[in-house]
Amino acid sequence: MYISRKAIIYIIDGHNFVRSCLNAEPANEEAVTKEFLNWLEELSDTEIYYDSFFRVIFDGSYRPVGATARRALKVTFAESETADNLIYEQAYYLYNRGERVVVVTSDRGLQSDVREHGIKTMFCQKFFDKASKVLP
């Protein structure tokens, strides 16, 4: 399978990914989130994803999930807004600046909203499966 090596900004629906793809329960959600962010950081050091950037957006206020700014990873908490709104706004802005953007979410409504503007989307599980093949 061909995997493009062109730089992409992946905007990831954090809670959606952790809950739907990684099956986090409320009792272990913080630990699963930390592991997920560490996994993304490790992924960003691979040859295929090295030039790409990951923006992970979570609903709610700040929680201790480790470093929120890393070489190719930025974690944002939506605070009083919704993560969906921030994801939409960032994707729309970056796409209109000419950036290659992929929104990673399993939320079909959000996917539909960003696709209306020509922005690519990917289901969380598909992204996880594709990226997991890259890591040893």
Secondary structure, DSSP 8 states (H G I E B T S, - for coil): -----S--EEEEEHHHIIIIIS---TTTHHHHHHHHHHHHHHHHTSTTTTT-EEEEEESSS----S-SEETTEEEEE-TTS-HHHHHHHHHHHHHHTT--EEEE---HHHHHHHHTTT-EEE-HHHHHHHHHTT--
